[in-house]
Amino acid sequence: MKRIVYLNGKYLPEDEAKISIFDRAVLFGDAIYEVAGVIDSKLIDFDSHMQRYRRSLAELDIPAPLDRDEILSTFRKLVELNQITEGLVYLQVTRGEADRDFVWQGELKPTVFMFTQQKLSTDNDAANTGVRLQSVDDIRWARRDIKSVNLLGQVLAKKAASDAGAYEALMVDTDGYITECGATSFFIVTGELLLTRPVSNDILSGITRKALVALCNTHGIRLVETRFSLKEALQADEAFISGASSYVLPVVQIDEQKIGSGRPGPYFLKLREIYLEHVRASAI
């Protein structure tokens, strides 16, 4: 069965969906995106994604072409048409089409497209075995808080990690502090404290990260949002990553250093359990 996608108000077979070579997403990466998880054919943390969607558009001065309810109904329709039980829905909004010029004139009509991906995240072997990260220099621009489609820094980081045999890239700033991973947020456990980098322009405010922070507060898990170095991460008792496509995964090795016992630890096991309970109870 051909995948059905959404483009500018139409549902189309994926091979019929085309955008202009003059779209500013193609010419300048002038666009934002969101990726929402799907579990039991329902959407995970949808309203948090919509809050970030609106913020990213506002930061780039792109008018919102669809409101929350329109996106919700479209996401649900795509999940139904493509028979997605577990996976992702991708949304991209570009500034629109215009002849190539850095400065756009007037208000362009945004291009909107969405598609689904089937992906099993609950039944993931990596949750049992753990993953390895490879540290890389963080070479991205200074507005990482905007979920723009400018992802070349992440592409290069994740390719370097893959070439080194790692699952994910762990990005380190010029001061030696960890920012985040290529496509996931990063946490460590030291003693009885869970640490993660505070939200700022330096990192994307991950939706799964946001949910985990809230769950820590409601379950009495001590969490501190603070900067920490690669050296501190290498000496951590536990580490794990979070994201829409992977939920929560344990990190058992960074570079050549084993983390803690080298196996998924108790903080990870607890947080993955309560996170899955949360998404199953709250997905819409």
C-alpha positions, 0 to 999 in steps of 0.5 A: 500500500502506498503511503498517503501524505498531506500537501497543502490541503490535499491527501495524495499518494506519496509519489504524487506530492511535489513542492516547487524548487522555489520554495524557501525551504528548498532554497534557504531551509526557511521552514519549521517542523514538528514530529509527534509520536503515535502509540495505539493509533493515538497522538502523544503529547500533542498539545505540547507539540502545538505549543512549540509549533506556534513558538517556532513559527512566531520566532521566524515570523511565519504565519500559522497556516493551520490551527491546533484543531485542523492539525489534530484532524489531519494527523488523525486522518493520516494515522487512519489512512496509513494504518499506523498503530505505533510510529510518528507523524511529521509536519513541516511548514515553510515560508512559501514560494518566491524567486530566490532572494534572502529578503522575502517581500510581503506575506507569502503563502506557507507550504504545509505537508505532513506524513507518517512513519511506522516505527516500533518504540515500545518494543525496542531491543535498545531499551534492554541492551542500552546504546553507545554515544559518540561525543562530537563538537556542537557546530550548530547555529545559536538558535537551537530552541527553534525547531527549524529544518536547518539540520546540517549540524545534526546530520554531520554529527550523527554521521560521525557517530554512525561511522564510529559505530555509535547509536547517537551523537553527544554534542559538546559546546566550546566550553566542554559542556554537553548540550544535547544529542543529535536528535534526542535530549540527554540526562545523567544520574549522579548519586541521587540526582538526575541532571539535564541541561536547562532550556535556553537558546542552546538546546531544543526544548524536547517534548519527551524531555518536558514530559519526563521533567514533569513526571520526575516532579510528580513521582518525587525524583530529584531533578536539577536542570544544570550544565554539566561537562563531558567529563562529568557524564563519563563519570555518571552512575547512569545516562539516558536519552529521550525523544519522540521516536525513541521515548527513553533509551539507556546509555551504557557507553560514551566514546570508549567509557562504560557508563556506570555498570554498563547496563540499564540502571534503576532510574532509567527503568523507572522513568521508562515505565512511568513515561509509557504509562503516561503516554498510554493514559494521555494520548489523544 
